[in-house]
């Protein structure tokens, strides 16, 4: 149920989107995303309550104190999906409003499926989460992951959350996103993806993600492209060196597609970061950075690397 955000007074309302597509008629009707028709309805609502502003306005307001209109709103789109040029871009253009897009660089450049997306579609195809978790545990044990460790993880990470009403999907996500060693989780994810989805990950990625040419078109149409890291890692779980590499490579990517890197905008993958991330963002002249939750956005220069967003599901659709 949508909370009554319209009654909240604040500096800025930032809305976060991921999949925006015609879901019910697609090959994956169980994927968690926003139906395109509901997206249009939501834009009608947002435009009736807020003034949609541009990313550049938000950066200037946060860094320089430049005024923005009362009830300002920024639209953000994560993960670089093909949805964003097929459905989102034409709709935004027709309304003469800007969107801010955060594509993960390696997925775009190398056509490599992100683990988070592989997991989304494995879970969408799966009809028995308990059986899938058992299969995952068996694959872990066959790769010398101790049963005792799996039991500890089950207790520590097998709880429901905002996006998961059952414990099994939550634990499956955590195992395949960061708990298991990178090589093992990549191997297991590939096996499960081919079994449940029936495609090679690379072929699937080619259909799922934008291309560099797509992004150049979006830039030419007035959209803003910011950083979403290079490999879409959980930055708070990375060493300082790995975080630095993520930032440097993502900035090279922005330069490659012709996006601005002056006071550039960061969106933390998974909303995750730590003090090392903040120091690196400052070192590399990042303007502002968004996490993936928290609600109202307070544009304060001292909080510029900890800006909150609302989810699309917080608003009428």
LINNOR-V558502 format. One record per backbone hydrogen bond with DSSP energy under -0.5 kcal/mol. NH is the residue of the N-H (numbers start at 1). CO is the residue of the C=O. Records with the same first field share a line. If there is no record, write none. Layout:
BEGIN
NH=CO / CO
END
This chain:
BEGIN
5=3
7=4
8=5
12=297
13=72
14=12
15=74
16=310
17=76
21=34
23=21
26=23
31=28
33=31
34=19
35=33
36=21
39=35
40=36
41=37
42=38
43=39
44=40
45=41
46=42
47=43
48=44
49=45
50=46
51=71
52=50
53=73
57=54
58=54
59=55
60=56
61=57
62=58
63=59
64=60
65=61
66=60
72=11 / 69
73=51
74=13
76=15 / 74
77=100
78=17
79=102
82=208
84=81
85=82
86=82
87=83
88=83
89=84
91=87
92=88
93=89
94=90
95=91
96=92 / 93
97=92
100=75
101=99 / 224
102=77
103=226
105=229
106=230
108=104
109=105
110=106
111=107
113=111
118=114
119=115
120=116
121=117
122=118
123=119
124=120
125=121
126=122
132=128
133=129
134=130
135=131
136=132
137=133
138=134
139=135
140=136
141=137
142=138
143=140
144=141
145=140
146=144
150=146
151=147
152=148
153=149
154=150
155=151
156=152
157=153
158=154
161=164
170=166
171=167
172=168
173=169
174=170
175=171
176=172
177=173
178=174
179=174
180=175
185=181
186=182
187=183
188=184
189=185
190=186
191=187
192=188
193=189
194=190
195=191
196=192
197=193
198=193
204=200
205=201
206=202
207=203 / 204
208=204
209=205
210=80
215=211
216=212
217=213
218=214
219=215
220=216
221=217
222=219
223=218
224=99
226=101
227=265
228=103 / 229
235=233 / 272
237=234
238=235
243=239
244=240
245=241
246=242
247=243
248=244
249=245
250=246
251=247
252=248
253=249
254=250
255=251
256=252
257=253
258=254 / 255
259=254
263=261
264=261 / 285
266=288
267=227
268=290
271=268
272=269
278=274
279=275
280=276
281=277
282=278
283=279
284=280
285=282
286=281
287=264
288=264
289=304
290=266
291=307
295=309
297=12
298=296
299=297
300=298
303=300
304=301
306=303
307=289
309=293
310=14
312=16
314=311
315=312
END
